[in-house]
Amino acid sequence: MADVRRPGDQTMLVADLALDDGVASCSKDGQYLDVGVGQPTIRIDAMMVGGAS
């Protein structure tokens, strides 16, 4: 699937990155890897979830 981000969709990024204290994992073919989870606050003005416009 192509990257369909357009300039201007993300209009704000705050310098408040926080990582969750819990443990998450990613897996494929029975192999698991512990990963960190977190992101800064962002504001997105337009987003398509499923379907097409």
All heavy atoms as TSV, in Angstrom:
chain	resi	resn	atom	element	x	y	z
A	1	MET	N	N	0.832	-1.176	0.000
A	1	MET	CA	C	0.000	0.000	0.000
A	1	MET	C	C	0.878	1.241	0.000
A	1	MET	O	O	1.862	1.320	0.719
A	1	MET	CB	C	-0.917	-0.022	1.215
A	1	MET	CG	C	-1.781	1.209	1.328
A	1	MET	SD	S	-2.889	1.128	2.747
A	1	MET	CE	C	-4.394	0.867	1.858
A	2	ALA	N	N	0.524	2.215	-0.759
A	2	ALA	CA	C	1.314	3.445	-0.891
A	2	ALA	C	C	1.112	4.352	0.321
A	2	ALA	O	O	0.069	4.330	0.974
A	2	ALA	CB	C	0.912	4.180	-2.162
A	3	ASP	N	N	2.107	5.155	0.621
A	3	ASP	CA	C	2.014	6.153	1.675
A	3	ASP	C	C	1.177	7.310	1.130
A	3	ASP	O	O	1.574	7.951	0.174
A	3	ASP	CB	C	3.432	6.615	2.047
A	3	ASP	CG	C	3.420	7.605	3.199
A	3	ASP	OD1	O	2.348	7.970	3.694
A	3	ASP	OD2	O	4.521	8.010	3.597
A	4	VAL	N	N	0.018	7.561	1.746
A	4	VAL	CA	C	-0.899	8.562	1.208
A	4	VAL	C	C	-0.951	9.833	2.045
A	4	VAL	O	O	-1.889	10.599	1.947
A	4	VAL	CB	C	-2.331	7.986	1.045
A	4	VAL	CG1	C	-2.334	6.912	-0.005
A	4	VAL	CG2	C	-2.850	7.458	2.369
A	5	ARG	N	N	0.066	10.067	2.867
A	5	ARG	CA	C	0.087	11.304	3.639
A	5	ARG	C	C	0.199	12.494	2.710
A	5	ARG	O	O	0.917	12.469	1.723
A	5	ARG	CB	C	1.247	11.316	4.625
A	5	ARG	CG	C	1.035	10.370	5.777
A	5	ARG	CD	C	2.190	10.412	6.704
A	5	ARG	NE	N	3.328	9.802	6.033
A	5	ARG	CZ	C	4.559	9.834	6.472
A	5	ARG	NH1	N	4.843	10.472	7.570
A	5	ARG	NH2	N	5.526	9.236	5.829
A	6	ARG	N	N	-0.510	13.546	3.042
A	6	ARG	CA	C	-0.450	14.776	2.261
A	6	ARG	C	C	0.106	15.887	3.134
A	6	ARG	O	O	-0.156	15.906	4.336
A	6	ARG	CB	C	-1.852	15.174	1.785
A	6	ARG	CG	C	-2.489	14.150	0.881
A	6	ARG	CD	C	-3.884	14.585	0.566
A	6	ARG	NE	N	-4.612	14.800	1.817
A	6	ARG	CZ	C	-5.910	14.607	1.975
A	6	ARG	NH1	N	-6.638	14.212	0.981
A	6	ARG	NH2	N	-6.493	14.824	3.128
A	7	PRO	N	N	0.832	16.829	2.557
A	7	PRO	CA	C	1.315	17.969	3.340
A	7	PRO	C	C	0.141	18.692	3.989
A	7	PRO	O	O	-0.893	18.896	3.362
A	7	PRO	CB	C	2.002	18.846	2.309
A	7	PRO	CG	C	2.342	17.931	1.192
A	7	PRO	CD	C	1.261	16.877	1.176
A	8	GLY	N	N	0.275	19.031	5.264
A	8	GLY	CA	C	-0.761	19.766	5.950
A	8	GLY	C	C	-1.709	18.908	6.766
A	8	GLY	O	O	-2.462	19.420	7.573
A	9	ASP	N	N	-1.720	17.581	6.586
A	9	ASP	CA	C	-2.611	16.735	7.373
A	9	ASP	C	C	-2.211	16.730	8.850
A	9	ASP	O	O	-3.052	16.714	9.722
A	9	ASP	CB	C	-2.618	15.297	6.852
A	9	ASP	CG	C	-3.358	15.158	5.535
A	9	ASP	OD1	O	-3.984	16.141	5.093
A	9	ASP	OD2	O	-3.311	14.076	4.956
A	10	GLN	N	N	-0.923	16.712	9.130
A	10	GLN	CA	C	-0.430	16.789	10.502
A	10	GLN	C	C	-0.040	18.227	10.745
A	10	GLN	O	O	0.898	18.733	10.151
A	10	GLN	CB	C	0.778	15.880	10.693
A	10	GLN	CG	C	1.383	15.956	12.070
A	10	GLN	CD	C	2.578	15.056	12.203
A	10	GLN	OE1	O	2.522	13.900	11.886
A	10	GLN	NE2	N	3.667	15.619	12.684
A	11	THR	N	N	-0.776	18.912	11.628
A	11	THR	CA	C	-0.559	20.351	11.780
A	11	THR	C	C	0.109	20.744	13.088
A	11	THR	O	O	0.423	21.910	13.272
A	11	THR	CB	C	-1.895	21.102	11.665
A	11	THR	OG1	O	-2.780	20.617	12.676
A	11	THR	CG2	C	-2.501	20.902	10.296
A	12	MET	N	N	0.300	19.785	14.002
A	12	MET	CA	C	0.939	20.142	15.265
A	12	MET	C	C	1.666	18.923	15.834
A	12	MET	O	O	1.157	17.808	15.773
A	12	MET	CB	C	-0.097	20.620	16.277
A	12	MET	CG	C	0.498	21.078	17.582
A	12	MET	SD	S	-0.707	21.825	18.717
A	12	MET	CE	C	-1.811	20.467	19.023
A	13	LEU	N	N	2.850	19.138	16.359
A	13	LEU	CA	C	3.632	18.109	17.023
A	13	LEU	C	C	4.171	18.727	18.316
A	13	LEU	O	O	4.852	19.739	18.284
A	13	LEU	CB	C	4.785	17.648	16.134
A	13	LEU	CG	C	5.763	16.655	16.726
A	13	LEU	CD1	C	5.066	15.349	17.045
A	13	LEU	CD2	C	6.918	16.414	15.780
A	14	VAL	N	N	3.834	18.125	19.469
A	14	VAL	CA	C	4.218	18.665	20.765
A	14	VAL	C	C	5.415	17.887	21.299
A	14	VAL	O	O	5.482	16.666	21.153
A	14	VAL	CB	C	3.029	18.570	21.754
A	14	VAL	CG1	C	3.406	19.135	23.114
A	14	VAL	CG2	C	1.813	19.295	21.197
A	15	ALA	N	N	6.336	18.565	21.935
A	15	ALA	CA	C	7.548	17.935	22.468
A	15	ALA	C	C	7.260	17.288	23.825
A	15	ALA	O	O	7.846	17.649	24.837
A	15	ALA	CB	C	8.664	18.959	22.575
A	16	ASP	N	N	6.312	16.323	23.850
A	16	ASP	CA	C	5.964	15.655	25.108
A	16	ASP	C	C	6.012	14.131	24.976
A	16	ASP	O	O	5.176	13.424	25.535
A	16	ASP	CB	C	4.581	16.104	25.593
A	16	ASP	CG	C	3.460	15.677	24.659
A	16	ASP	OD1	O	3.742	15.246	23.519
A	16	ASP	OD2	O	2.290	15.775	25.060
A	17	LEU	N	N	7.004	13.631	24.265
A	17	LEU	CA	C	7.146	12.194	24.063
A	17	LEU	C	C	7.113	11.468	25.400
A	17	LEU	O	O	7.797	11.850	26.342
A	17	LEU	CB	C	8.465	11.877	23.358
A	17	LEU	CG	C	8.839	10.394	23.250
A	17	LEU	CD1	C	7.836	9.659	22.369
A	17	LEU	CD2	C	10.237	10.232	22.704
A	18	ALA	N	N	6.292	10.436	25.488
A	18	ALA	CA	C	6.208	9.620	26.697
A	18	ALA	C	C	6.135	8.154	26.287
A	18	ALA	O	O	5.453	7.807	25.335
A	18	ALA	CB	C	4.972	9.998	27.499
A	19	LEU	N	N	6.863	7.322	27.007
A	19	LEU	CA	C	6.827	5.888	26.760
A	19	LEU	C	C	6.001	5.215	27.850
A	19	LEU	O	O	6.079	5.583	29.020
A	19	LEU	CB	C	8.242	5.304	26.751
A	19	LEU	CG	C	9.151	5.809	25.641
A	19	LEU	CD1	C	10.549	5.221	25.793
A	19	LEU	CD2	C	8.590	5.473	24.276
A	20	ASP	N	N	5.201	4.242	27.465
A	20	ASP	CA	C	4.388	3.488	28.397
A	20	ASP	C	C	5.287	2.613	29.265
A	20	ASP	O	O	6.276	2.048	28.787
A	20	ASP	CB	C	3.398	2.630	27.610
A	20	ASP	CG	C	2.429	1.898	28.509
A	20	ASP	OD1	O	1.881	2.536	29.425
A	20	ASP	OD2	O	2.222	0.697	28.292
A	21	ASP	N	N	4.955	2.490	30.560
A	21	ASP	CA	C	5.750	1.659	31.464
A	21	ASP	C	C	5.517	0.169	31.250
A	21	ASP	O	O	6.305	-0.658	31.685
A	21	ASP	CB	C	5.422	1.991	32.924
A	21	ASP	CG	C	5.908	3.376	33.309
A	21	ASP	OD1	O	6.856	3.868	32.672
A	21	ASP	OD2	O	5.342	3.962	34.250
A	22	GLY	N	N	4.428	-0.177	30.583
A	22	GLY	CA	C	4.109	-1.582	30.357
A	22	GLY	C	C	4.979	-2.196	29.273
A	22	GLY	O	O	5.834	-1.551	28.680
A	23	VAL	N	N	4.768	-3.479	29.032
A	23	VAL	CA	C	5.529	-4.191	28.015
A	23	VAL	C	C	4.571	-4.603	26.905
A	23	VAL	O	O	3.521	-5.177	27.153
A	23	VAL	CB	C	6.212	-5.445	28.606
A	23	VAL	CG1	C	6.902	-6.244	27.524
A	23	VAL	CG2	C	7.193	-5.043	29.691
A	24	ALA	N	N	4.928	-4.296	25.697
A	24	ALA	CA	C	4.163	-4.729	24.532
A	24	ALA	C	C	5.052	-5.668	23.739
A	24	ALA	O	O	6.255	-5.755	23.973
A	24	ALA	CB	C	3.766	-3.533	23.681
A	25	SER	N	N	4.474	-6.386	22.807
A	25	SER	CA	C	5.294	-7.283	22.002
A	25	SER	C	C	4.795	-7.313	20.568
A	25	SER	O	O	3.623	-7.082	20.300
A	25	SER	CB	C	5.303	-8.702	22.581
A	25	SER	OG	O	4.005	-9.258	22.536
A	26	CYS	N	N	5.694	-7.577	19.669
A	26	CYS	CA	C	5.386	-7.809	18.267
A	26	CYS	C	C	5.730	-9.263	17.975
A	26	CYS	O	O	6.664	-9.812	18.551
A	26	CYS	CB	C	6.221	-6.905	17.360
A	26	CYS	SG	S	5.740	-5.177	17.448
A	27	SER	N	N	4.958	-9.870	17.079
A	27	SER	CA	C	5.249	-11.268	16.779
A	27	SER	C	C	5.050	-11.567	15.303
A	27	SER	O	O	4.294	-10.900	14.609
A	27	SER	CB	C	4.353	-12.185	17.600
A	27	SER	OG	O	3.004	-12.022	17.212
A	28	LYS	N	N	5.759	-12.592	14.843
A	28	LYS	CA	C	5.625	-13.090	13.475
A	28	LYS	C	C	6.126	-14.523	13.466
A	28	LYS	O	O	7.216	-14.806	13.965
A	28	LYS	CB	C	6.429	-12.236	12.501
A	28	LYS	CG	C	6.294	-12.678	11.055
A	28	LYS	CD	C	7.040	-11.754	10.117
A	28	LYS	CE	C	6.863	-12.207	8.685
A	28	LYS	NZ	N	7.576	-11.338	7.757
A	29	ASP	N	N	5.326	-15.390	12.910
A	29	ASP	CA	C	5.701	-16.808	12.797
A	29	ASP	C	C	6.142	-17.413	14.130
A	29	ASP	O	O	7.109	-18.165	14.199
A	29	ASP	CB	C	6.808	-16.997	11.759
A	29	ASP	CG	C	6.360	-16.638	10.354
A	29	ASP	OD1	O	5.153	-16.789	10.059
A	29	ASP	OD2	O	7.200	-16.205	9.555
A	30	GLY	N	N	5.439	-17.056	15.212
A	30	GLY	CA	C	5.745	-17.646	16.518
A	30	GLY	C	C	6.935	-17.030	17.232
A	30	GLY	O	O	7.309	-17.485	18.303
A	31	GLN	N	N	7.554	-16.005	16.665
A	31	GLN	CA	C	8.683	-15.342	17.308
A	31	GLN	C	C	8.181	-14.034	17.912
A	31	GLN	O	O	7.461	-13.292	17.266
A	31	GLN	CB	C	9.781	-15.051	16.292
A	31	GLN	CG	C	10.313	-16.294	15.617
A	31	GLN	CD	C	11.321	-15.956	14.529
A	31	GLN	OE1	O	11.911	-14.882	14.520
A	31	GLN	NE2	N	11.506	-16.868	13.601
A	32	TYR	N	N	8.562	-13.756	19.169
A	32	TYR	CA	C	8.094	-12.569	19.865
A	32	TYR	C	C	9.263	-11.671	20.235
A	32	TYR	O	O	10.348	-12.142	20.550
A	32	TYR	CB	C	7.345	-12.966	21.137
A	32	TYR	CG	C	6.046	-13.675	20.839
A	32	TYR	CD1	C	6.006	-15.056	20.672
A	32	TYR	CD2	C	4.878	-12.954	20.698
A	32	TYR	CE1	C	4.821	-15.707	20.384
A	32	TYR	CE2	C	3.681	-13.596	20.409
A	32	TYR	CZ	C	3.659	-14.969	20.255
A	32	TYR	OH	O	2.491	-15.609	19.962
A	33	LEU	N	N	9.020	-10.367	20.222
A	33	LEU	CA	C	10.026	-9.386	20.593
A	33	LEU	C	C	9.360	-8.325	21.453
A	33	LEU	O	O	8.327	-7.763	21.066
A	33	LEU	CB	C	10.627	-8.737	19.336
A	33	LEU	CG	C	11.665	-7.653	19.542
A	33	LEU	CD1	C	12.919	-8.243	20.178
A	33	LEU	CD2	C	12.006	-6.983	18.233
A	34	ASP	N	N	9.905	-8.055	22.642
A	34	ASP	CA	C	9.377	-6.990	23.484
A	34	ASP	C	C	9.711	-5.644	22.840
A	34	ASP	O	O	10.823	-5.436	22.346
A	34	ASP	CB	C	9.991	-7.045	24.881
A	34	ASP	CG	C	9.509	-8.256	25.666
A	34	ASP	OD1	O	8.463	-8.818	25.305
A	34	ASP	OD2	O	10.193	-8.623	26.632
A	35	VAL	N	N	8.743	-4.745	22.850
A	35	VAL	CA	C	8.937	-3.433	22.234
A	35	VAL	C	C	8.422	-2.353	23.173
A	35	VAL	O	O	7.593	-2.602	24.036
A	35	VAL	CB	C	8.203	-3.336	20.868
A	35	VAL	CG1	C	8.792	-4.305	19.867
A	35	VAL	CG2	C	6.713	-3.570	21.030
A	36	GLY	N	N	8.902	-1.134	22.988
A	36	GLY	CA	C	8.407	0.020	23.721
A	36	GLY	C	C	7.238	0.646	22.970
A	36	GLY	O	O	7.122	0.511	21.757
A	37	VAL	N	N	6.371	1.316	23.721
A	37	VAL	CA	C	5.204	1.946	23.116
A	37	VAL	C	C	5.132	3.387	23.584
A	37	VAL	O	O	5.200	3.664	24.774
A	37	VAL	CB	C	3.910	1.212	23.541
A	37	VAL	CG1	C	2.688	1.870	22.931
A	37	VAL	CG2	C	3.970	-0.252	23.150
A	38	GLY	N	N	4.990	4.313	22.655
A	38	GLY	CA	C	4.826	5.706	23.024
A	38	GLY	C	C	4.963	6.611	21.816
A	38	GLY	O	O	5.474	6.207	20.771
A	39	GLN	N	N	4.472	7.825	21.962
A	39	GLN	CA	C	4.590	8.821	20.906
A	39	GLN	C	C	4.268	10.187	21.482
A	39	GLN	O	O	3.634	10.279	22.530
A	39	GLN	CB	C	3.646	8.528	19.748
A	39	GLN	CG	C	2.185	8.780	20.043
A	39	GLN	CD	C	1.326	8.507	18.835
A	39	GLN	OE1	O	1.570	7.583	18.095
A	39	GLN	NE2	N	0.313	9.314	18.646
A	40	PRO	N	N	4.689	11.244	20.812
A	40	PRO	CA	C	4.315	12.582	21.264
A	40	PRO	C	C	2.867	12.873	20.867
A	40	PRO	O	O	2.264	12.169	20.058
A	40	PRO	CB	C	5.282	13.495	20.503
A	40	PRO	CG	C	5.585	12.734	19.260
A	40	PRO	CD	C	5.580	11.290	19.661
A	41	THR	N	N	2.306	13.915	21.442
A	41	THR	CA	C	0.972	14.363	21.054
A	41	THR	C	C	1.045	14.985	19.665
A	41	THR	O	O	1.932	15.790	19.384
A	41	THR	CB	C	0.463	15.419	22.055
A	41	THR	OG1	O	0.453	14.841	23.357
A	41	THR	CG2	C	-0.925	15.902	21.692
A	42	ILE	N	N	0.129	14.587	18.800
A	42	ILE	CA	C	0.053	15.171	17.466
A	42	ILE	C	C	-1.383	15.585	17.178
A	42	ILE	O	O	-2.325	15.060	17.768
A	42	ILE	CB	C	0.542	14.200	16.366
A	42	ILE	CG1	C	-0.301	12.922	16.351
A	42	ILE	CG2	C	2.015	13.885	16.536
A	42	ILE	CD1	C	0.020	11.998	15.200
A	43	ARG	N	N	-1.536	16.570	16.296
A	43	ARG	CA	C	-2.868	16.947	15.825
A	43	ARG	C	C	-2.928	16.669	14.339
A	43	ARG	O	O	-2.060	17.107	13.581
A	43	ARG	CB	C	-3.146	18.423	16.073
A	43	ARG	CG	C	-4.573	18.806	15.657
A	43	ARG	CD	C	-4.896	20.204	16.050
A	43	ARG	NE	N	-4.841	21.027	14.856
A	43	ARG	CZ	C	-5.036	22.335	14.863
A	43	ARG	NH1	N	-5.246	22.961	16.001
A	43	ARG	NH2	N	-4.995	23.010	13.757
A	44	ILE	N	N	-3.945	15.936	13.932
A	44	ILE	CA	C	-4.119	15.568	12.532
A	44	ILE	C	C	-5.438	16.158	12.066
A	44	ILE	O	O	-6.496	15.873	12.637
A	44	ILE	CB	C	-4.127	14.041	12.354
A	44	ILE	CG1	C	-2.813	13.465	12.863
A	44	ILE	CG2	C	-4.389	13.664	10.900
A	44	ILE	CD1	C	-2.758	11.965	12.902
A	45	ASP	N	N	-5.397	16.994	11.037
A	45	ASP	CA	C	-6.604	17.654	10.543
A	45	ASP	C	C	-7.422	16.773	9.613
A	45	ASP	O	O	-8.626	16.960	9.488
A	45	ASP	CB	C	-6.254	18.943	9.820
A	45	ASP	CG	C	-5.794	20.028	10.790
A	45	ASP	OD1	O	-6.103	19.923	11.988
A	45	ASP	OD2	O	-5.129	20.974	10.355
A	46	ALA	N	N	-6.809	15.825	8.926
A	46	ALA	CA	C	-7.547	14.973	7.997
A	46	ALA	C	C	-6.998	13.556	8.070
A	46	ALA	O	O	-5.791	13.373	8.084
A	46	ALA	CB	C	-7.427	15.488	6.579
A	47	MET	N	N	-7.916	12.575	8.150
A	47	MET	CA	C	-7.482	11.179	8.208
A	47	MET	C	C	-8.582	10.301	7.611
A	47	MET	O	O	-9.756	10.490	7.902
A	47	MET	CB	C	-7.236	10.746	9.659
A	47	MET	CG	C	-6.861	9.276	9.781
A	47	MET	SD	S	-6.727	8.715	11.489
A	47	MET	CE	C	-5.311	9.643	12.048
A	48	MET	N	N	-8.178	9.364	6.762
A	48	MET	CA	C	-9.113	8.396	6.226
A	48	MET	C	C	-8.852	7.061	6.902
A	48	MET	O	O	-7.714	6.609	6.947
A	48	MET	CB	C	-8.938	8.244	4.711
A	48	MET	CG	C	-9.910	7.254	4.103
A	48	MET	SD	S	-9.603	6.905	2.365
A	48	MET	CE	C	-9.259	8.485	1.681
A	49	VAL	N	N	-9.891	6.442	7.446
A	49	VAL	CA	C	-9.768	5.154	8.093
A	49	VAL	C	C	-10.622	4.175	7.302
A	49	VAL	O	O	-11.842	4.201	7.383
A	49	VAL	CB	C	-10.223	5.201	9.565
A	49	VAL	CG1	C	-10.093	3.849	10.213
A	49	VAL	CG2	C	-9.436	6.251	10.332
A	50	GLY	N	N	-9.957	3.351	6.493
A	50	GLY	CA	C	-10.682	2.410	5.648
A	50	GLY	C	C	-11.384	3.119	4.497
A	50	GLY	O	O	-11.654	4.304	4.542
A	51	GLY	N	N	-11.646	2.409	3.443
A	51	GLY	CA	C	-12.383	2.984	2.312
A	51	GLY	C	C	-11.583	3.976	1.498
A	51	GLY	O	O	-10.370	4.059	1.608
A	52	ALA	N	N	-12.284	4.700	0.695
A	52	ALA	CA	C	-11.673	5.708	-0.173
A	52	ALA	C	C	-12.538	6.938	-0.233
A	52	ALA	O	O	-13.750	6.870	-0.067
A	52	ALA	CB	C	-11.493	5.127	-1.587
A	53	SER	N	N	-11.913	8.055	-0.473
A	53	SER	CA	C	-12.692	9.312	-0.547
A	53	SER	C	C	-13.173	9.564	-1.946
A	53	SER	O	O	-12.675	9.039	-2.909
A	53	SER	CB	C	-11.843	10.477	-0.073
A	53	SER	OG	O	-10.696	10.617	-0.878
